[in-house]
């Protein structure tokens, strides 16, 4: 992957969308919700503090994270793959 986010930004690959409901109903494309989980594919160097120090990010490449439905409105396409760029503060949790 040839992308390096700046500061406290994180690049995430959104997980695949669900094709059927728990009851087995097939969902058309317009009825599907975008998943709010994804895999971290790149991280910035960290958040610059007022003191001039750089605080490293709490997430690392390969982590599966949970974020809000409307988080990361900045999407890009790299090597034919749609990725989301968001700030670390938009990530709610790391799935372990």
C-alpha positions in Angstrom: 0.0 0.0 0.0 1.5 3.3 -1.1 -0.3 5.8 1.2 1.0 7.4 4.4 -1.5 9.6 6.4 -0.3 12.6 8.2 -0.4 13.3 12.0 -3.3 11.6 13.8 -5.0 10.3 10.6 -5.8 6.7 10.0 -6.6 4.9 6.7 -9.2 2.1 7.1 -10.5 -0.6 4.7 -14.2 -1.0 5.5 -15.4 -4.6 6.1 -17.6 -6.2 3.5 -21.3 -5.5 3.7 -23.8 -8.1 4.9 -25.7 -9.8 2.0 -28.5 -11.3 4.0 -30.2 -10.7 7.3 -30.1 -13.0 10.3 -33.5 -14.4 9.1 -32.1 -15.2 5.7 -33.6 -12.4 3.7 -31.5 -11.2 0.8 -30.8 -7.5 0.9 -30.7 -5.3 -2.3 -27.8 -2.9 -2.6 -29.9 0.2 -1.6 -31.2 -1.4 1.6 -27.8 -2.3 3.0 -26.1 -0.2 5.7 -22.5 0.5 5.4 -20.6 -1.5 8.1 -19.1 0.4 10.9 -16.0 -1.8 11.3 -12.9 -2.0 9.3 -9.2 -2.9 9.2 -6.5 -0.3 9.8 -4.2 -0.3 6.7 -2.0 2.8 7.5 -1.5 5.2 10.4 0.1 8.6 10.8 3.1 9.4 13.0 0.9 10.7 15.9 -0.9 13.8 17.3 1.2 16.9 17.7 0.7 18.3 21.2 0.8 21.9 22.3 4.2 21.2 24.0 5.7 20.2 20.6 5.8 16.5 21.5 4.2 13.9 19.3 1.8 11.4 21.0 1.8 8.1 19.1 -1.6 6.7 18.0 -3.4 4.0 20.0 -4.2 1.9 16.9 -1.7 0.1 14.6 -1.8 -1.5 11.2 -3.9 -4.7 11.2 -6.2 -3.7 14.0 -10.0 -4.1 13.5 -11.7 -1.0 14.7 -15.3 0.3 15.3 -16.2 3.8 14.1 -19.4 5.8 13.7 -21.7 5.3 10.7 -20.9 8.8 9.4 -17.3 8.9 10.4 -14.6 9.3 7.8 -16.4 11.1 5.1 -13.1 11.3 3.2 -12.9 8.3 0.9 -10.2 7.6 -1.6 -9.4 4.9 -4.1 -6.0 3.4 -4.0 -5.0 0.4 -6.3 -8.7 -0.1 -7.1 -9.7 -0.3 -3.4 -12.0 2.2 -1.6 -10.4 3.4 1.6 -11.5 5.8 4.4 -9.3 8.4 5.9 -10.4 9.6 9.4 -8.9 11.1 12.5 -8.0 8.8 15.4 -10.7 10.6 17.5 -13.4 9.2 15.2 -12.5 5.6 16.2 -14.6 4.3 19.0 -12.9 1.0 19.9 -10.5 -1.7 18.8 -11.9 -5.2 18.4 -9.7 -7.8 20.1 
